[in-house]
Amino acid sequence: MTATAMILAAGLGTRLRPITDSMPKALVPYRGVPMIESLILRLKAEGFSRIVINVHHFADMIEDYIRSRDCFGADISFSDERNLLLDTGGGIRHAAMNGLLDDGPVLVHNVDIISDISLSGFYEQACGLMRTDTGTVAALLVSGRSSSRYLLTDPEGRLRGWTYPAKGLVKGVEPSDIPSLTPLAFSGIHIISPEIVSLMEDWPDKFSIIDFYLSIASTHTVQCINAPDGAEITDIGKLSRLH
């Protein structure tokens, strides 16, 4: 398989303070290994031949660490956000506009997510969906795990809305629509089609990818794909989970 993955690693890591007051989230060790190293090796083992990493907070430390390890034998590029942290959507568009993403589907993976999911299997499943349904511009890996925030999907698994129950927040749908939709937790792992960048043209420099997905969900297919039963997906981007 020849494919590109993008690791979102530019965030400030506020949930990991005070650790991230002196180092980037991507270099925080998990089981003795910086989380970005573990993810790079995982992606490489699963056949992703190119990896793009966006950097902002302590960007030099991330770049220096990876280069000091000869990029772990992978083809790695950096998407520089030193001047402005662009959030998840803006970061993806910035990398694409600078020619760092392939003209095929790209796997996007948050640096602080660990799982036992077959990333190559999910990628192939999403690519097959995009080939058979050209209106599908993204595939999001979701699960029924407990979360503070949920994506809302219709019976066909298409994204329709978002909710943060504890704060009474709802986006994309009316509150009265929620009972007919299925709440699922987003894993921080998704596949984007090359067509998606053109849909981002009128967005500001900095924006959330979830807000973007919600904005196009009525005109394009944003498909949510359930993780296999029993799959482990953990966000280690906060102190309680990291420990």
Salt bridges, closest charged atoms under 4 A:
ASP21 OD1 - ARG17 NE 3.60
GLU46 OE2 - ARG42 NE 3.20
ASP60 OD1 - ARG82 NH2 2.53
GLU63 OE1 - ARG67 NH1 3.38
GLU63 OE1 - ARG82 NH2 3.05
ASP75 OD2 - ARG50 NE 3.62
ASP80 OD2 - ARG82 NH1 2.90
ASP102 OD1 - ARG50 NH1 3.07
ASP112 OD2 - ARG15 NH2 3.31
ASP112 OD2 - LYS25 NZ 3.14
ASP154 OD2 - ARG158 NE 2.88
ASP154 OD2 - ARG160 NH2 3.27
GLU156 OE1 - ARG158 NH2 2.96
ASP205 OD1 - ARG93 NH2 3.97
ASP211 OD1 - LYS171 NZ 2.99
ASP235 OD2 - ARG15 NH1 2.90
